[in-house]
């Protein structure tokens, strides 16, 4: 019985080697194409580093009457909760640029 198992394994491994032998160039070609594609995707232009942007918190004032400013590197659409007038208020950062060069932060909560 062990001789039959050994013979079957030899035949099976031989068949496997023959099958892989025929497809080995195709396998190497596919691996090379996939590797080149992955390498090119990784070398693509690096992402832009986050930049500091200045936001004006709408409907707020400092003690001197100027609008409250908020500085962050977070993207637009982000919700923030800065302290204004002694309590936290909810704002959303927007792409709307104001005439002073800052961007608008819209209040989401009601006073």
N, C-alpha and C positions, 0 to 999 in steps of 0.2 A: 504494500500500500504506500509506504513512504516514497518508493521509487516512482509510482504513478503521479504523486503530488509534485515531486521534483521535476518530472518530465513535463507536467502541465505548466508549472511555473516557468520552466525554460522556454516552452513554446509561446506562452503568454508574453514574456518579456521580449522574446525575439519578434513577435508580431508587433508589440508596442514600439520597439526600436525601428522596425521597418516603416511603420506608419509615421512616426515622428521624422524619420529620415527623409521621407518624401515631402513633408510640409515644413521642414526646418528652414529653408530659404524664405518661404512665405512668412513664417513666424518672425524671422529676423527683420525682414523688410517692414512688416507691420509695426514691430517694436521700434524700429528706427524712425519711421514716420511719426508715430505717437510721441516719441521722445523729442523729436525736432519741434513738433507742434507745442508741446508743453514748455519747452525751453523758450520758444518765441513768445508765448503768452506771458511767461514770467519776466521776460526782458522788456515787455511793453512799457510805455511811459509810466514812470512812477507816479503814484497819487500825489496830488498837490498837498503840501503840508498845511495844517490848519492855520488860518490867519486870525488875528485878533480883530474883532469888529466891535464898533461902538453902537449901542442901541439907546434910544430915548424911550423911557417908560411913559407912555401916553397917560394923560390925566393925573400927573404927579408934579409936585413942586418941592424944591428944597426950601430951607428957611429964608433964603434970599430971593425966592421967587423964580429961580431958574428950574427948568425941567430936570428930573432925576435921570442920570445916565447910567448905563450898565455895560460893562466890557466883558466879552466872552469869545471863545473860539468855537462854541457850539453852532451847529447848522440851523438854518431857518426851519421853522416848524416845531422847534423844541419848546417845551413848556418849562418856564422857570418860576421860582417862588422867592423873589428877593424881599428883604425887609423894607417896607415903606411906611412912614408915619407910625413906627412902633409895632407894626404887625406884618405878617407875611401876606403877600398878594400874588395871585396867579396871572402870569403873562405868557404870551406866545410870541416868539421871535419871528419877524416877517422880512420879506425882501424889499419892502417899500422904503425907498431912500428919501429922507427929509431934506429940506433945503439947506440945513446946516451940515450935511454930509453924513449924518448918523442914520441908522436904520430904525424903523418904528417897532416897538414892542407893544402889542395890543393887550389891554387888560381883559381877562376872561371872567373874573369875578366882579360882582356888583358891589358897590360901596354900601 
